[in-house]
Amino acid sequence: MARLSNHLILVSLIFTTTMATILAKEEGESLSDCGKYMGSCEKHFLHKLISHKHVPVSSECCYKLVQAGYSCYTRLTVYALQTNPKLKDANWTIVLDKNDKIFNKCDEITAPASDGFLSTCVEKIGTECGAQVFGKLIHNTNITKSCCDKLVKMGEYCHINMAKALIRTPQLRDVNATQFLKKTRRIFHHCTHLE
């Protein structure tokens, strides 16, 4: 029975490591790129993996984790399992399971509203005004009064959730999610004062 259990753990370990390697190679990202995306949050998540205590995760670190992506995060975990002396005797299956739970929790915390709801928001603001708002968020360009009116009519909940969806894209990995959401709210409140 113990041999079967050890065999299952070994198969699970090989499968998970292989999948993490394949997924990361498909994305063409190096381990150092993955670490760069995670920034200081990488150490925070490593501590969470090692600790047996409840270690809270900031929403900023959750956004960084989701922005880096599952394959990057898992590659960093596998690398830590291979090189970190504190994880030398760790059960890989348990650590990788914890890895998945952390990622899923962060995914849940940072998730925008449903795709159907976001589609309705996009329809309300339109392509031209959506591009103006995006330009303001990313490049600090101007928004016309008519687009501000559409933004206000669309509503703050739509606006915030569209921003949450944008933050999760790989193209915005270097964006500070907390600052991005604050700027999103400032833009909306600026537009409400133009009415």
C-alpha positions in Angstrom: 0.0 0.0 0.0 2.8 2.4 0.9 4.5 1.6 -2.5 1.3 2.5 -4.3 1.0 5.8 -2.4 4.7 6.7 -3.1 4.2 5.8 -6.7 1.1 8.1 -7.0 3.0 10.9 -5.4 5.9 10.4 -7.8 3.6 10.3 -10.8 1.8 13.4 -9.6 5.1 15.2 -9.1 6.4 14.4 -12.5 3.1 15.3 -14.2 2.9 18.7 -12.4 6.5 19.6 -13.1 6.2 18.6 -16.7 3.0 20.6 -17.2 4.4 23.6 -15.5 7.5 23.4 -17.7 5.5 22.9 -20.9 3.1 25.7 -20.1 5.8 28.2 -19.3 7.8 27.2 -22.4 4.7 27.7 -24.6 4.5 31.2 -23.2 8.2 31.8 -23.9 8.9 33.2 -20.5 12.1 32.6 -18.5 12.1 31.9 -14.8 13.7 35.4 -14.2 10.8 37.0 -16.2 8.3 35.2 -13.9 10.2 36.5 -10.9 10.2 40.0 -12.3 6.4 39.9 -12.8 5.9 38.9 -9.3 8.3 41.5 -7.8 8.4 41.6 -4.0 5.2 39.4 -3.9 7.3 36.4 -4.9 8.8 36.3 -1.4 5.4 36.8 0.2 4.0 33.8 -1.7 7.0 31.7 -0.8 6.5 32.5 2.8 2.8 31.5 2.5 3.8 28.2 0.9 6.3 27.4 3.7 4.3 28.7 6.7 1.8 26.6 8.5 0.2 29.7 9.8 -2.5 31.7 8.1 -0.6 34.4 6.1 -2.9 37.0 4.5 -2.3 38.0 0.9 -2.7 41.6 -0.2 -4.9 42.3 -3.1 -1.9 43.9 -4.9 0.0 40.6 -4.6 -3.0 38.7 -5.8 -3.2 40.9 -8.8 0.6 40.4 -9.4 0.0 36.6 -9.1 -2.9 36.6 -11.6 -1.0 38.9 -14.0 2.1 36.6 -13.9 -0.2 33.7 -14.7 -0.5 30.2 -13.3 2.4 28.7 -15.3 4.8 31.3 -14.1 3.7 31.0 -10.5 3.9 27.2 -10.6 7.4 27.3 -12.2 8.5 29.6 -9.4 7.1 27.2 -6.8 8.8 24.2 -8.5 12.1 26.1 -8.5 11.7 26.9 -4.8 11.0 23.2 -4.1 14.2 22.3 -5.9 16.5 25.0 -4.4 15.1 26.3 -1.1 16.7 24.6 1.9 13.5 25.2 3.9 11.6 23.1 1.4 14.2 20.3 1.1 12.0 17.8 2.9 8.6 19.2 1.8 6.0 17.0 0.3 5.8 18.3 -3.3 2.2 17.2 -3.7 1.1 19.1 -0.6 3.1 22.2 -1.6 1.8 22.2 -5.2 -1.7 21.7 -3.9 -1.3 24.7 -1.7 0.2 26.6 -4.7 -3.1 25.8 -6.6 -5.3 26.9 -3.7 -3.4 30.2 -3.4 -3.7 30.9 -7.1 -7.4 30.0 -7.2 -8.1 32.2 -4.2 -6.3 35.2 -5.8 -8.1 34.5 -9.0 -11.4 34.7 -7.1 -10.4 37.9 -5.2 -9.4 39.8 -8.3 -12.0 38.5 -10.7 -14.2 41.0 -12.5 -17.9 40.5 -13.1 -19.1 37.9 -15.6 -18.3 38.2 -19.3 -22.0 38.8 -20.0 -22.1 41.7 -17.7 -18.8 43.1 -19.1 -20.2 42.8 -22.7 -23.2 44.9 -21.6 -20.8 47.5 -20.2 -18.8 47.6 -23.5 -22.1 48.1 -25.4 -23.1 51.0 -23.2 -19.8 52.9 -23.5 -19.1 52.1 -27.2 -15.8 51.5 -28.9 -14.7 55.2 -29.4 -15.4 56.2 -25.8 -14.0 52.9 -24.5 -10.7 53.8 -26.3 -10.7 57.3 -24.8 -11.1 55.9 -21.3 -8.4 53.3 -21.9 -6.2 56.1 -23.3 -6.8 58.1 -20.1 -6.0 55.1 -17.9 -2.8 54.1 -19.7 -1.4 57.2 -21.4 -3.2 60.0 -19.5 -4.9 61.3 -22.7 -8.1 63.4 -22.6 -11.7 62.2 -22.5 -14.3 64.3 -24.3 -17.4 65.5 -22.3 -19.7 63.3 -24.4 -17.6 60.2 -23.5 -17.5 61.3 -19.9 -21.3 61.4 -20.0 -21.4 57.9 -21.5 -19.0 56.7 -18.8 -21.2 58.1 -16.0 -24.4 56.7 -17.6 -22.7 53.3 -17.9 -22.0 53.4 -14.2 -19.1 53.1 -11.8 -19.6 49.3 -11.2 -19.2 48.7 -15.0 -16.2 51.0 -15.1 -14.4 49.3 -12.2 -15.1 45.8 -13.5 -13.8 46.7 -16.9 -10.6 48.0 -15.3 -10.4 44.8 -13.3 -10.6 42.7 -16.5 -7.9 44.9 -18.1 -5.5 44.5 -15.1 -5.6 40.7 -15.5 -4.2 40.8 -19.1 -0.6 39.9 -19.6 0.0 43.2 -21.4 -0.6 45.1 -18.2 1.7 43.0 -16.0 3.9 45.9 -15.1 0.9 48.0 -14.0 0.4 48.5 -10.2 -3.1 47.2 -9.8 -3.9 49.3 -6.7 -2.9 52.5 -8.4 -4.7 51.5 -11.6 -8.0 51.0 -9.7 -7.5 54.3 -7.9 -7.0 56.1 -11.2 -10.1 54.3 -12.5 -12.1 55.7 -9.7 -10.6 59.2 -10.1 -11.5 59.2 -13.8 -15.0 58.3 -13.0 -15.4 60.9 -10.3 -13.9 63.5 -12.6 -16.5 62.7 -15.2 -19.3 62.9 -12.7 -18.3 66.5 -11.9 -18.4 67.5 -15.5 -22.2 67.0 -15.7 
